[in-house]
Amino acid sequence: MMKRPYAKGFTLVEVIVSLAVLSMILLALVASMRMLADTQERLNERVEATQRFQAVSGFLTDVVRHALPLASHAEDNSDMLLFEGAEEQLTLVAPVRSAGQVSGLQVVRFQLDGTGRLLVLFSVFPDVEEVRWDELEQHVLLDGVEARFAYRAEAGGEWLDIWDSDELPELVRLRVKLDRSQWPDLLIRPLHFSKGGS
C-alpha cells in the first residue's frame, strides 16, 4: 500500500478562523469609517452654526452701533426715544443696508419668539406710530437658540433687563446659547451714545 502524501493547503478549521478574523477586521474598519463620517458631519454642523452666528452678530452689531437717538412724539405731547429694550426684544432706528430690504432709515425690531428663534422685522421710518409688528414679514436670524438682551447705562454699571431711558445705553449685550453651548457674549456700543447727555 502506498502512502498518501500529506495534502497541501488549509484545513477547514484554519479557513473558518481566518474568515472570522478577517470579518472582525472589516467590521472594525466599517465602524471607524462610520464614526469618522459622523464626526465630520457634526464638525460641519458646528462650522455652519459658527458661520451663521458670525454673520448674524455682524449684522446685529452694524445695526445697533448705528442706532440713532431719534425721538417720537408721544400722545401725551412728550418725546420718547425710539430705542426700547427688553430681555427678549430690542427696537431701534438705524440706517439699514440690506440687499433684500429698502435701504435707509428703518425701525428695526429684534425679537425672540418663544420657540427658539431670533427674528428681525423692518419698518420704514418715520411710520413709527403706524407700525403693526404682527403684520410685518419676520426674518429668522437664528434658530434653536436661547438668547437674552441686556443694557448698561455706564461703564462699570450693572446690566439691566429693560431699557426705557431717554438716552441710548452705553452697551447692549446679547447672550446666546446655541447647540447646547454658551457662545461669547456679543457686546455692542452704540456710536451715538453720549455719557450724561453730552
C-alpha positions, 0 to 999 in steps of 0.5 A: 500500500502506498502512502498518501502524501500529506495534502497541501493547503488549509484545513477547514478549521484554519479557513473558518478562523481566518474568515472570522478574523478577517470579518472582525477586521472589516467590521472594525474598519466599517465602524471607524469609517462610520464614526469618522463620517459622523464626526465630520458631519457634526464638525460641519454642523458646528462650522455652519452654526459658527458661520451663521452666528458670525454673520448674524452678530455682524449684522446685529452689531452694524445695526445697533452701533448705528442706532440713532437717538431719534425721538417720537412724539408721544400722545401725551405731547412728550418725546420718547426715544425710539430705542426700547429694550427688553430681555427678549426684544430690542427696537431701534432706528438705524440706517439699514443696508440690506440687499433684500430690504429698502435701504435707509432709515428703518425701525428695526425690531429684534425679537425672540419668539418663544420657540427658539428663534431670533427674528428681525422685522423692518419698518420704514421710518418715520411710520413709527406710530403706524407700525403693526409688528404682527403684520410685518414679514419676520426674518429668522436670524437664528434658530434653536437658540436661547438668547437674552438682551441686556443694557448698561447705562455706564461703564462699570454699571450693572446690566439691566433687563429693560431699557426705557431711558431717554438716552441710548445705553452705553452697551447692549449685550446679547447672550446666546446659547446655541447647540447646547453651548454658551457662545461669547457674549456679543457686546455692542456700543452704540456710536451715538451714545453720549455719557450724561447727555453730552 
